[in-house]
Amino acid sequence: MTFLYYALLFLHFVGWAVVLGGTVTNLRTPRLAPGVLHGALTAFVTGILMVGIGEAVLDYDYNHMKIGIKLAVAAVVVALTVIASRRKDPSRRLIGAIALLTTLNIALAAMWR
């Protein structure tokens, strides 16, 4: 199960990288890169699966406040990405909000112990 956990962690990182890269590169001409929605959904689902496997099988001790806040931020990123993907011309503020919240989620993971 440890291998599965780390495979999910890898996919989680790739998902967030796709979201951040796809939004930051398109801030000048506000549009959503093709893979951003899939990256957000990948990061969201793999994060939930990692916590489930870590709690149930690997007996990791998580900070549930941190996990809850990260889950809420990730849910907002997914929602904003769905909204932006359905619009023909998403605003720069919407794309910027996705990039900012993604950066916040990465910062919470890295800095909150």
C-alpha positions in Angstrom: 0.0 0.0 0.0 2.9 2.3 0.5 3.7 2.1 -3.2 0.1 3.0 -4.0 0.2 6.0 -1.6 3.4 7.4 -3.2 2.0 6.8 -6.7 -1.0 8.8 -5.7 1.2 11.5 -4.3 3.1 11.7 -7.6 -0.2 12.1 -9.5 -1.3 14.7 -7.0 1.8 16.7 -7.6 1.4 16.4 -11.4 -2.2 17.5 -11.1 -1.4 20.6 -9.2 1.5 21.3 -11.6 -0.8 21.2 -14.6 -3.3 23.5 -12.9 -0.7 26.1 -11.9 1.2 25.9 -15.1 -1.9 26.1 -17.3 -3.2 29.1 -15.5 0.0 31.1 -15.0 1.0 30.8 -18.7 -2.4 32.0 -19.8 -2.9 35.1 -17.6 -2.0 37.6 -20.4 -4.6 36.1 -22.8 -7.1 34.9 -20.3 -8.1 31.4 -21.4 -8.0 28.0 -19.7 -5.4 25.6 -21.0 -6.9 22.3 -22.1 -5.6 20.1 -19.2 -6.4 22.4 -16.3 -9.8 20.9 -15.5 -8.4 17.4 -15.6 -5.4 18.4 -13.5 -7.7 19.9 -10.9 -9.9 16.9 -10.7 -6.8 14.6 -10.6 -5.3 16.6 -7.7 -8.7 16.6 -5.9 -9.4 12.9 -6.2 -5.8 11.8 -5.5 -5.7 14.0 -2.4 -8.9 12.4 -1.0 -7.5 8.9 -1.8 -4.2 9.6 -0.2 -5.8 10.7 3.1 -8.1 7.6 3.0 -5.2 5.2 2.4 -3.0 7.0 4.9 -5.7 6.9 7.7 -7.1 3.4 7.0 -4.1 1.3 6.0 -0.9 3.1 6.7 -1.9 4.5 10.1 -0.6 8.0 9.3 -1.4 10.8 11.8 -2.8 13.7 9.8 -3.6 17.2 11.0 -7.3 17.2 10.2 -7.6 21.0 10.3 -5.0 21.3 7.6 -6.5 18.5 5.5 -10.0 20.1 5.8 -8.7 23.6 4.8 -6.8 22.1 1.8 -9.9 20.1 0.8 -12.0 23.2 0.9 -9.5 25.2 -1.2 -9.2 22.4 -3.7 -13.0 22.2 -4.0 -13.1 25.9 -4.8 -10.3 25.5 -7.4 -12.3 22.6 -9.0 -15.5 24.7 -9.0 -13.7 27.8 -10.5 -12.0 25.6 -13.1 -15.4 24.1 -14.1 -16.9 27.6 -14.4 -13.9 28.8 -16.5 -14.0 25.8 -18.7 -17.7 26.4 -19.6 -17.1 30.1 -20.4 -16.0 31.0 -23.9 -13.8 33.8 -22.7 -13.0 33.5 -19.0 -11.9 36.7 -17.2 -8.4 37.4 -16.1 -9.6 37.6 -12.6 -11.1 34.1 -12.7 -7.9 32.6 -14.2 -5.9 34.6 -11.6 -8.1 33.3 -8.8 -7.5 29.7 -9.8 -3.7 30.3 -9.9 -3.7 32.1 -6.6 -5.8 29.4 -4.8 -3.6 26.7 -6.3 -0.5 28.5 -5.0 -2.2 28.8 -1.6 -2.9 25.1 -1.5 0.7 24.2 -2.4 1.9 26.7 0.3 -0.4 25.1 2.9 1.0 21.7 2.1 4.6 22.8 2.2 4.6 25.2 5.2 2.0 23.9 7.6 3.3 21.1 9.7 
